[in-house]
């Protein structure tokens, strides 16, 4: 690794250190983030595959890959890492308890020493990263230790190509270190090749998040959650999932206008980051809308409930009449619109869906409805609530669209299994 890249990594780390130590989303597991382990957590068992998912949602996306991988190689030991504390908690809940994974840890800080120590302690035979998580020091440490490398759900957006070229000038061409680059689509594979990836390593296998829906979406409505949210059967419910700063104000204004025509309408807002739930609650109260947090005792049947719990959003989608997915009225670039679609709900979203364009391609015209702004959202919702049969038709189209694009996890698992050494 060039000295410049190492120096830049330390500068970025030191500048970010107060946030890394204090931020409620990433302050756990500091020793493991520094690559400090008390011995071998798997007590010498092999072979080992280490899969990484940054957040809770990304961890859920690994479930179908791991399930397929364990079917192919039941002897393999599976380690899972996350960046966020909620991601690690989700991995413990969904992977370790179900015996799909053997150990959960945190991704090491991308520093030379931390990454070398983590690789030496965990000793993976294969390291699987996701999307565009190209961590220079981790990739170099793994490659230097003889660990095979794979990237699943490979995503290279056209607007970031020049940024990758700049990164590679400093850190070396990271794509060439990978044994497998499992890309979501042909155009992203072509961009990987244009950036210098080895042609034999590049495969177009699709997006495993389509498969994740089959294991993350509950089969039926959750009556206990309905009761906790104060919802009555048959009552219209608008769920706004994974919302970001600057969106909730617009959504609450749209809701206040809708209530004049659909007075029984309830709204459930699930901010993308749970620590923002108090702020979202205050935004509702400022508009004189009766509101409460999901975890607070109900004073009555408040029409506005802010979801401040982990792991309940998809269950809330099952209770929805219609869904709006956030990150799409901001520069975030969208959030997962396929989960509510798999629940059989019409899915509305804004214009900023750059990071989920493949999902947009699947859903638009098939139960997914994209709007340019809050005013258009209000008009569309008015029209939908006036035509309940149209809501049911769109929901069925959305469910069918998601069902038609599965299979990437099996393809990825087969290729990753081929990197593992033979059983002892």
N, C-alpha and C positions, 0 to 999 in steps of 0.2 A: 504494500500500500504506500503510495507516495507520501512523503513527509508532509506535504501541503494538506492532503486529505485528513491525516491524523490531527494536524494542528487545527484545522477548521472544525473537526468533530469535537475537540476539547473546548474550543471557544464557544460553540453552540451549546454544548452541555453545561458549561459554567454559567452562561447567560440564562439558561432554562432551569437551572438547579432549584431556585426557590419555588417555581411552579411544580416541578417534579416531586418535591418533598412535601408540598402543602396542598396541592390540588386534590379535592376529594375523589376524583376519578382515577388517580394514578399514584397514590401515596403509599399503598401497601407493597410488601415484598421487596423492600429496598435491597436487602442482602442478595436476593436472587437476581435482581436487576443488575447488580454489580458482579454477577457471576460467582457468588460465594455460596457454596454448598457444603454440607457436612457429610461428605462421602457420596457414594453412588446411590441415588434414590431407588434404583431398580435392582440393586444387589447383584449386579453382574449378568442379569438375564439379557438374552439377545435372540433375534435381531431387533433393532429399534428404529422406529420412524417417529420423527418429531414434526408435528403439524402446528402451524401458527395461524391464529385468527385474532385480529386486533381487538375487536369489541365483542359484546355479547351477541350481536346479530351475526358477526362473522363466525363466531364459535358455532352457532346453530347451523350455519352453512357448511361446516365441516362434518356434521353428523352423518349425512348419507355417504360421503367419501370414506369415512372411517368404518362405517358398517360394511360397505363393499370390500374394503381392504381387509377387514378381519375375516370376511367370508373366504377371501382368496388365500390369506396367510394368517390362520388362527394362531400361529406360533409367534407372531410379531407383537412386540411390546410397543404401546402407543403413548407418546408424550405429547401434551398439548400446552401451548403457551398463549398468553394474551398480553395486551398492553394495559387495558383498563382493568380496574378492580372488579367491575361488574362482569367483564368477560371471563375472568378467572372463576368467579362465583358461578357463572352459567356453566362453565366447563365441569366444575365439580358436580353440579346438580344434574346436568344432562348426559355427561359422558362417563364420569367416574362411577357414579351411583348405578348406572346401567351396565357397568363393566365394559364399556367400549374403549375407555382410556385407562391407563395405569397410573399416570402421574400428571399433575397440572402445575405449571410454573408461570413465571413472567418472562417476557422477552428481555434479554439483557440490553442495557443502554448500549448504543452503537459506538463503543469505545474499544480500542484494541485489546486492552487487558480484560475488560468485562466479557467480551465475546470469546476470547481464547479460554478463559476460565470456565465459562458456561459450556462450551463444546467439550472441553476436557472432562468436566464433571458428568455431563449427560451422555456423551459418547454416542450420538445418533449415527446410524448407518445411512439414513436418508433424512434430509431436512426439506420440508415442504412449506414454502411461503405462498402468499396469496395476493392477487390483484397486482399492484405495483409496489409492493413493499420490498424495495431493493435496498437492503441495509448493507453498506459497503464492508464494514468491519466484520459483521456476522458472516457474510458470504465468503469473505477472504479466510476467516478463521475456520469455517466449515470445510472449504475447499482444501485448505492446507492440511487439515487433519484426515483427509481422504473421505469425507462425507459426501455422498451424492446429493445433488441439488435439483429440486423441482419447483416450478411456479405453477399454481393452479388458478383458474379463472383469470388468466393473464389479460391485463387491460392496459392498453396504451392509447390514450386519447390524442388526436392530431394536434391539439393546441399545446400539448406538453412535450412534443418531440424535441424541440430545441432545448428544453430544460434537461432532458435526458442526455443529449449530446454534451451539454455543459458539464453535467455530473460526471459523465464518462471521461471527459478530458482531465478531470481532477482525480477521479478514483479508479480509472481504468474501465474497460467495457464489462460491466457486471453481467450482462446477458450471456456473454461467452463462457461464464463459469457454470452455467446451468446445463445439466444433463437433459432436462425436459422443460420446455416452455409450452404449457398447455393453455392455449389461447381461447378466448370466448368466441371470436369470429374471424372470418377470413381477412377483413381489413386490418384488424389488430395484429394478426400474424404477419401481414405484409409490412406493417410498421416496425415490428420487432426485427424482421430481416433487414429492413432498410437501416436500422440502427446498429447492425453488425452481428446479430444473433447467428449461431451456427445452424444452417438449414436443417440438418438431421435432428436437431433438438426440438424443432418447432412443430407442434401438432395443433390442429383446430378440433377441440373436443366439446365446445359448448360451455354453458354456464351452470355450475352445480347448484346455484341457488334455486333453480327451477325444481331440482330434486329435493332440496331441503324443505320445500313447502309440503311435500308428502309426509314428512315426519314431524313437522312443527305445527301444522294446522290441526286443531282438535276436530273430532268427527261430528260433534254436535254442540249445541249451545250449552253454556255453563249457567245453570239456574242459580247456583250460589253467588256467582259474580253478578248476575242480574239483580239479585236481591241486595247485594252490597252496594251496587250503584244506584239503587232506588228506581229501577226500571220495571214497568209493567209489561206483561206480554201483549204484543200487538202495538205497542207505543212506538211512534217514529223516533229513531235514534240516529244522530249524525256523529260519527266518530272521526276525530281529526288526529291522525297518528304521526309521530316523529316530527313535531313542529319545532321551529327554530325562532330565535329572537327576531322580532319584526313581523312575524306571521300571525301570532295569536291575536294581536290587536285587530287585524283585518278580519280574521275568522269570527271573532266575537261581534264585530260590527255587522257582519253578514248574518250571524245568528240572531242578533237583536232585531234586524229587519225581517227575517223569516218568521219569527215568533208572532208577528202581527197577523200573518196569514195561516200559520200552522202553530197555534198556541200550545199544543200538547208536545211539540218537538223538544227533545232533550239533546244536549251536546256533551260528548266526552272528549276532553282534550288530553293527549298524551305527549308532553314535551319530549324531544329527543334525549335531553339530558335531565334526569330526574331532579337534580338540584335546582332546576329552574321552576319547579312546580309551585313554590310559594309566590314567585313573581307572577306567574300566569293566573293564579288564584286572585291576586290583587287586581290584575287587569280586569277580571270579570266583575269584581266588587266595585271597582271604580265606575263601571257602566251600570251600576245598580242592578246587576243580575245576581240572583241568589245562587251561591256557589259554595262548594266545599272540596276538600281533598278526598281522594279515595280512602285514605287511611283514617280520616276523621269521622267521628260519630255523626250520623245524619241528624240534622235538626228538624228536617221535614223531608220533602221530596224535591230537593234542589234541582233545578233544570240544568245546571252546569256542574260537572264533576271533573276535577283535574286528576289524572291518573299519576300517582306518585309511588307506584310499586313496580317491582321487577318481574318480568315474565308474564304479564297479564294482557299485553296489547293485542296479541293474536286472538286470545279468548274474547276480548272486547270487540274485535272485528266481527266475530261470529254473531254478536248481539246487534250489530249495526243494520240500519236500513240502507244508508249510503256512507261512503268513506271519502275523506280527503287526506292525502298524504303530503306531509310538509317537506321542507327543504327545497321546495319547487317555486316558491315566491321569493327566494333569496339566492345568493350566489353559492349556496352549498352544492347545488347541482343535483338535487333530488334525494329521495330515500326509497326504500323498498316498496314498490307498488304491487308486487306479485302476491304478497301475503294476503291482503284483503281480497284480491282477485281469486285466490285459491279457496277463500271462504265463501265464494259465490256472491260477492258484493260489487255493485258498480263502484269504480275507483276514479275519483277526480283528482287532478293535480295541476300545478301551474306550469309556466313555460320553461323553467330552469331545471331541466332533467338531463344535463350533459353526462353525468356519471352513470345513468341508468337508461341510456338510449336503446340498448337491446331490449329492455323490458317495455319501453314505450312502443317499440316496433311490434312486440308481441300483442300488446293490449289495445292500442288505438284502433277504433272501429270494431273491437271485440269486447266491449264492456269497460274500456278505459276511455276517459273523457278529459282532454287537456283544455285548460282555459288560460286566457292571457293575463287576467287580473281579477281582483276581488269583485268588481262589478259584474264581470262575465260569470263568475262563480255564483253570485246571487241569482242572476237570471236563469242559469242552468238548474240550480236547486229548486227554484220556484216551479220550473217546468216539470222536474222529476217528481216532486211531491204532489203535483196535480195529476200525475199519471202513474199510480202504483204498479200497474201491470208492466209498464216500461221498465221500472226498477227491477222487477223480477226477471224480465227478459235479459237485461244488461248483465245482471248478476250471473245468470246461467252461461252467457257468452264468455264472461271473464273466467269462470271456472273451467270451461272447456278449452279456452286458449292456453291456460297454464298447463293443463293435463297433456297438451299436444307437444310440449317442448322439453320433456324430461329425458334423462339418459346419460348426461355428462359425467355424473359421479362414477358410474360403472366403467366408462372409458378411462377416466383419470386414474381410478384405483388400479385398473389392469396395468397401465403403464408404470405407475409408481411401484407396484408390487414387483415389476421386472427389475427395479433397481436394487431391491433387497438381496442380501446374500442368501444362499441356500440354507435351509434349516440344518442345525447341527445334527 
